[in-house]
């Protein structure tokens, strides 16, 4: 059974991962898709993201990008928890941190963009400022472009979604803070790492240095620290650097070298470890996809959930012959519990990286030493895949 959505017009806000994933799935059905992105161009780089289990593989294969994702995989190996002298305390198996296949977020976005750029309208350097839902469509006002009407608007614009704010209310109603902050930036590969990583924890804070691409000169740093909720300007990078410098002052291992690289970086990621909890993912002709609707900063397989969500939303639209209200009800019913299940495991991300006490650090190391042993290797793999596969995808039109 084949379906054609050539009469359907869809606006997607956001061109990171969820947006291009939905654009690719909708383009397969012939829908007229516009993607608007506030950034002036497609964003490169970013953290490495992973896919795990048969559901992720089925979706990536159906989208026609499994081979491309596999070809661009990081090939990341084991990551090692070390003490202040750099001595190994426990090895974390590759599948724990990197799943079945891991790829840089920027590479994944580029793959999907290249597959869709000739069939999808991409508008960079613009954003949505107002949405008016009507029985016949959504009237959209843009910051720069002329107003337009679409049959469906999808917010795929991340944890701090502008679309969600316009339609579902202020972020404070939906964002749940999990007591930790995370930062990421590039550092020199002074440890000589080759697709491996080192993780060092002191009570309430953690520094990770890893080399994901085999570049002998370049590595990436991840900083996690326990904290009360902070008031800061998300656009003020220098203020964020000061917060990190203060929080990690006096920390051992390679932290002084990492903080030196922090002072020099011009590409810092800094955010709270948080989740989005919202009563409904859809309202009228507007839907939330990926982190905008069910995001978790880290540890919740957010990229995998976003890609699965994009596949389901497009499939429901095809199944409903473009009837937006019917399709959105189907999307909400199928994806909600799956997304919440993946969110549940992300609540442990902060305490895993930055246990609150030295005793908890030792307890974490003992537990993961046991889980990574040969005797429990199969159990550990099943444990990491359980949430990622807890959805019945059903059958959608070709």
Phi, psi and omega in degrees: 000126178246149179229149179234129181250035187295344179265358184266130175249130185228132171255128176246125176263114180119129182233039177273274177238308183301318181298303178299330178295315178293319178301318180295316180293319180290324179298329178297333179263003175085011180292155176269109190243135172239132176246123177251135184224128183295326179295153182288345180201170177301134183277133176263185175064220182088176180292160169283140180236155186230161174234145183210139175090169188289333180293312178301316182295319180299316182293313180298324177292315179299327178283349179081019184239005182302315181296321179294318178298316181295323180292332181259014184295154183286333186061034181294138180261207182292151171244141189243128172280128184237164174267185185298337179268001181086007180280137183295134173254321178198142174266132176260121184298151184304320184292339178291313185268336190238001177062204179282326178210136183235142184214149176292140181305318180297321178294320179296315178301316182296319179302313183287325176297313180299327179287341188241347191299335179272350182241351184235141177273117176256129178240107180263156178075026180216165180206165180275134178247340179203145178227129176236112182276128178234168178300335186255355182162182178248121176275124187243131173252132181254158178297321183239318185284167179289150178301148180215164176243139179229154176289330185211140173239132181238122174274108177238039190252033165084183186302325181256050189302127173289322179299316179298319179298317183293325188255322188252358177106175186300147181305326183300338179283340191237342185268126180250116183279137185247027167076012180215159173236156181224145177223152178214143180192166181278147177222158173296146181275062185285347176272356180066034182285147178227093182055039174222169181221161176232136183234125180233129181239140163237162183310119176080005179204155187209143174235129176239133172237127182218149173247116188257345188236005178081002179290118184292344184261342193233142174220180178233145178247141174236125178243131178231133176217148179279139185196158163291166180292131185258148173259117180205161179273119182295344180264353183264092184293322181296322177296321178294321177298322179294319178301312182295318180299318179292317184292330185254008177300135177080001180283146185277200182059229184266014187301318179303320179292323179294318179293329175297316178294326178300316181299330186265347186287147173244015182220075184258132168256131180213128180198165173284149166280114190208168176228156174258125176235119185222144185296320181225145177270350183225149173211115184061239180255024179240135179229153175252139184227139176070217185301332180299329184252331185207043186280158169219133187304317180203153174086356182253018181052043185302322181292317177298318179295321180296317181291319176296317179300320178296318178297316181293315181298314178296319180296320178294323177296319178293317181298327182267011181055037176083004176287104189299315185294319177295316182295318182293326175296318178294318178299312181299316183295324186276328189263337190302304184294324178299312181297317180296323178297321178289325178299324185303322183284342182284343180297345181267358187297310181299307178298333177293310183286320188230069178305149189289333184225164177298323178299318179290330175297314180296321179296317176301314182297319178297317182296315183283337173294322178289314183295331182270002178290158182300325183297325184252012184300316180295319178297319181297318179297316179297323180297317182286337182267347188303308182292325184292341184246008186275057177207141173263109185288340183069195179237124178251158179301153177288000000 
